Amino acid sequence: MKIARVIVDVPTSQTNRLFDYTIPDKYQDVLTVGMRVIVPFGPRKIMGFVLDITSESKLNKLKNVQDVLDLTPVLTKELLDVGKWLAESTLCFYVSAFQAMLPQVLKAKYDKELWLLAEVEELSPQLESLFAGRGVIPYEEIQEHNVSYSAIQKAVKEGILEIHYQVNSKETKKTETYITNALEEMELEEKYATMPPQAKKQRQIIAFFLEHPGEIKQKELLHRLSTTRASLKPLLDKGVLQTIQREVYRDPYQDREYQPTTPFPLTEEQAAAIDPIHTSISNHTHETFLLHGVTGSGKTEVYLQSIQHVLDKGQEAIVLVPEIALTPQMVERFKGRFGSRVAVLHSALSKGEKFDEWRKVQRKEVQVVVGARSAIFAPFENLGIVIIDEEHESSYKQEDYPRYHARDVAIYRAKHHTCPVVLGSATPTLESYARAQKGVYTLLSLPKRMNNASMPQVERIDMREELHAGNRSMFSRDLFEKMEDRLQKGEQTVLFLNRRGYSTFVMCRDCGHVMECPHCDIALTYHRKSERLKCHYCSYEEAMPTECPSCESDSIRYFGTGTQKIEESLQQLLPEARIIRMDVDTTRRKGSHERLLTKFGNQEADILLGTQMIAKGLDFANVTLVGVLAADAMLHLPDFRSAEKTFQLLTQVSGRAGRHTLPGEVVIQSYTPEHYSIDLASQYDYEAFFLKEMKVRKMFQYPPYYFLTLITVSHGNHLYTMDVTQKMTQFLKEQLSEQSVVLGPSPSPLARIKDRYRYQTMIKYKNEPGLHKAMNRLFQLYEDQINQNDLQISVDFQPYQMM
């Protein structure tokens, strides 16, 4: 008797273990580890992942597995191992870790269908009677016809059949209709001869199939014979012709012709940097490289040639890029070099497109995956390299369960496959650079730009002096003159507004009352277009008031510089300038991000104005000026990394200017231009910044000198939240060693979100072997209150968001 050991899809601590189920005879040869099954669990039937198949169980009476959802495992043995490690290291439930690795479509409710991909002649008699001339049948019919599942599985492996998930949101597959002849040639000729002469179009169609037996896309047939579906229908109804549904991949990039590129000759520096990577690939050893290269130094070419080396060995590659750097330009570089061997995974794809790209990986139809954070779970089985570009990006850290960092997963997987990991950045995180200094990572450097292009000149402008000089606009006199100059020369400008932590709020100038969200402790953001105030945490919104709700004065105004406001003042100051604005509002629709960038790349605009999303990965030859407005907006956030994030962002943005033959200039406007992160970013001096910031981190006991763990407790009752956090903090002080510092409890910087009060406790430690054990104990102690009292406790072992 075979027994499946299953993790069920019920994320609670009581169910966070394996449950045993008997495997019925019909699934005996079919079911393997990594597949999803439906199992009875209490009164209901739920999905589960098979982690093990064994022949004995400690229990006497077992229930049966009800259904098998996959005939090919959705998770490889290695990914199951990664999932277990992830669950244990981030303290999440096993099922949450496994779900995180799969595309959205596999988490929805669905019906299954069996698709015929081959000619009927290739089918065994058993399968032929099952399909009975149809191309698609409901999966349930297998049971009714008593066809063995292993016969189906064999046909799936041979590519004769395919299982389709028909998601109720109708998202998972796209088909095209093909037409083919349903009769033998002799019968077709008879039909043609007996057709009345007035049925011209029908005769024409039959004549076509006499000449070209086989199948043709319906669209193409109608186009070729310039006819309509109306003349086709009678022939289909009479059984002269028949339709076949063929699946087509929704390839978001299929309409594009990518110009194939060949490897560029490497500079001396690139060759020196790529050499150790090639050695590691050839010798099949695991090593983590930190590629520290200034913006425009040709890191991408190093990645491309390293991947080529891996593909030549018959292995596979994963490349992670930050979500916002997944620009068409980036995709083009990889598609241009590796063509159809590349799958692209990112959030701008529809669920169906994502699923199709993921299946290409699963079916081994591609060897390279380029994608954002979750692409690190691509189901490759022969990985030869993992590359993380812009490794300092905080978007590589997932902010909800499982709270993994893609870099850690990359290193864990690369150890399993004994292959190299390459972390690339012009401004590596302090943690990575410190590891490279200590020899944990191998440091590779690209200190010069390609073609020895010089880094753009950076000028810092003190906005306090501008105010004193009577300039109340958002643009310093200097920046304005330079923008005018670029307009006359026909060159382009990028204006970057550092919006993070800085939004347009509404305040009364008489009494100082700020309009806040009634459910969250945060100012409402003013949206000019709809004249409404919105909360960006809970989606509460209200109309813009005409008078102050507190003192009834009518001098209530909005403050802050939004991109819209900047665009309006730009249009007044430079009426002839063509402006493209890129922010959350203008890039909401699918494909709009790309449309705007293409427009700018085709020089249909003079100024590109945007937020965070334009700081990375853009490479336009005609951009010679970059202006940074409000450079210090991030410096004043309650976050120990704010100086590091400011330095990184300014360096990245500056790198957008003068990337080709024309020299570039950068103007940074700030109210604290003397701050070391702004000062050193303007000199591109990463080393000096690293040393300075490390001193600060050491003094205040922050990473990389100490590890941090952040515990956030939230509940609808304020006193209860405070009380629980107080008790937890006390418990941790007793459980952990002397070396750990437990700080708190204190209200979170955002003390209330969606009517839930939030308190936090921070642990600082250098070495705390008992930490995971103490956290598990903590969850056990509060388990009942979490399940019955709506208490939420979250633990983050690598907090990037301190809010």
Secondary structure, 3 states (H helix, E strand, C coil): CCEEEEEECCCCCCCCCCEEEECCHHHCCCCCCCCEEEEEECCEEEEEEEEEEECCCCCCCCCECCEECCCCCCCCHHHHHHHHHHHHHHCCCHHHHHHHCCCHHHHCCEEEEEEECCCHHHCCHHHHHHHCCCCEEECCHHHHCCCCHHHHHHHHHCCCEEEEEEECCCCCCEEEEEEEECCCHHHHHHHHHHCCCCCHHHHHHHHHHHHCCCEEEHHHHHHHCCCCHHHHHHHHHCCCEEEEEEEECCCCCCCCCCCCCCCCCCCHHHHHHHHHHHHHHHHCCCCEEEEEECCCCCHHHHHHHHHHHHHHCCCEEEEECCHHHCCHHHHHHHHHHHHHHEEEECCCCCHHHHHHHHHHHHCCCCCEEEECHHHHHCCCCCEEEEEEECCCCHHHECCCCCCCEHHHHHHHHHHHHCCCEEEEECCCCHHHHHHHHHCCCEEEEECCCHHHCCCCEEEEEEHHHHHHCCCCCCCCHHHHHHHHHHHHHCCEEEEEECCCCCCCEEEECCCCCECECCCCCCECEEECCCCEEECCCCCCEEECCCCCCCCCCCCEEEECCCHHHHHHHHHHHCCCCCEEEECCCCCCCCCHHHHHHHHHHCCCCCEEEECHHHCCCCCCCCEEEEEEECHHHHCCCCCCCHHHHHHHHHHHHHCCCCCCCCCCEEEEEECCCCCHHHHHHHCCCHHHHHHHHHHHHHHCCCCCCCEEEEEEEEECCHHHHHHHHHHHHHHHHHHCCCCCEEEEEEEEEEEEECCEEEEEEEEEECCCCCHHHHHHHHHHHCHHHHHHCCCEEEEECCCCCCC
